[in-house]
Amino acid sequence: VQLQASGGGLVQPGGSLRLSCAASGFPLDDFDILWFRQAPGKEREAVSCVSGSGNRIYYADSVKGRFTVSRQKGKNTVYLQMNRLNPEDTAVYYCATDPVFGHGECRPIRESTEYELWGQGTLVTVSS
């Protein structure tokens, strides 16, 4: 049972990246999938969540209007499209879920420590 995040890299301010979260060993399509990020010296914060049904989506205020989360049913993959990136978006990005809390339609968004299953993280650096 594993999540794997990928797609990070170095991008200039104003640029875009698309992160992917793929699952192996369990049906990701059935679970809420969250994206967290952790910047140097800061706590891990939730930036987005897409519910298992796809009917509910959450965005943190800091990324609303710039990030779009989506899931490709049948391919066991969730994406985070990040546009108009700025240096404050620099962080390691993780996807996560939980066998118990992962069926809550992203309600509520819990503290990161409450989610059991994590991808390994992918680094996003926004710099000129």
C-alpha positions in Angstrom: 0.0 0.0 0.0 1.8 3.1 -1.2 1.3 6.6 -2.4 3.8 8.3 -4.7 3.9 12.0 -5.4 5.8 13.3 -8.4 6.1 16.3 -10.7 8.0 18.8 -8.6 10.8 20.9 -9.9 12.2 24.3 -10.3 10.0 26.9 -11.9 10.1 30.7 -12.3 7.6 32.9 -10.5 4.4 33.0 -12.5 5.0 29.6 -13.9 3.1 26.3 -13.6 3.7 22.7 -12.5 1.4 19.7 -12.3 1.9 17.3 -9.5 0.7 13.7 -9.6 -0.2 11.3 -6.8 -0.4 7.7 -7.8 -1.4 4.8 -5.6 -0.4 1.1 -5.6 -1.9 -1.6 -3.5 -5.2 0.1 -2.8 -8.0 1.8 -4.8 -7.1 5.5 -4.6 -10.4 6.3 -6.4 -12.3 5.4 -3.3 -10.5 7.7 -1.0 -10.3 11.4 -0.2 -6.8 12.6 -1.3 -5.2 15.5 0.3 -2.2 17.6 -0.8 -0.1 19.0 2.0 3.0 21.1 1.7 5.9 21.9 4.1 8.1 24.9 3.6 11.5 25.1 5.3 11.0 26.0 9.0 7.2 25.9 8.7 4.6 23.4 9.7 3.0 21.1 7.2 -0.2 22.6 5.9 -3.1 21.3 3.9 -3.5 23.0 0.5 -6.1 20.9 -1.2 -8.4 17.9 -0.9 -10.5 16.1 -3.4 -13.2 13.7 -2.1 -13.4 10.1 -3.1 -16.7 10.9 -4.9 -15.1 13.9 -6.6 -18.0 16.0 -5.4 -16.2 18.0 -2.8 -13.0 20.0 -3.2 -11.1 22.0 -0.7 -8.5 24.7 -1.2 -6.5 26.7 1.3 -7.1 30.4 0.9 -3.4 30.8 -0.1 -3.9 28.7 -3.3 -7.5 29.3 -4.1 -7.8 30.4 -7.7 -4.3 29.3 -8.7 -4.3 25.5 -7.9 -6.7 22.9 -9.3 -7.0 19.4 -7.9 -8.5 16.7 -10.0 -8.7 12.9 -10.1 -8.6 10.6 -13.1 -10.9 7.8 -12.1 -9.8 4.4 -13.2 -6.1 5.4 -13.3 -5.6 5.6 -9.6 -4.2 9.1 -9.9 -4.8 12.5 -8.5 -3.3 15.7 -9.9 -2.6 19.1 -8.5 -2.3 21.7 -11.2 -0.4 24.7 -9.8 -0.5 28.0 -11.8 0.8 31.5 -11.1 3.4 30.1 -8.7 5.2 32.4 -6.4 8.2 32.0 -4.1 5.9 31.4 -1.1 4.7 28.2 -2.8 8.2 26.7 -2.4 7.9 23.6 -0.3 7.9 19.8 -0.3 4.5 18.7 -1.5 2.9 15.5 -0.2 -0.2 13.6 -1.0 -1.9 11.8 1.8 -5.0 9.9 2.9 -6.2 7.7 5.7 -8.0 4.3 5.8 -10.5 5.7 8.3 -10.6 9.5 7.7 -10.2 9.0 3.9 -14.0 8.6 3.3 -15.2 11.8 4.9 -15.7 13.9 1.7 -12.9 16.1 2.9 -14.8 17.1 6.0 -13.1 18.1 8.1 -9.6 18.8 7.0 -7.6 17.3 9.8 -4.1 17.9 11.2 -1.5 16.2 9.1 -0.6 13.9 11.9 -4.0 12.3 11.7 -3.4 10.9 8.2 -1.7 7.6 8.1 -0.7 7.1 4.5 1.7 9.5 2.8 3.6 9.8 -0.4 7.3 10.5 -0.2 7.0 14.2 -1.2 8.1 16.1 -4.2 10.0 19.4 -4.0 8.7 22.5 -5.7 11.0 25.4 -5.9 9.8 28.7 -7.2 12.7 31.0 -7.9 14.1 33.3 -10.6 
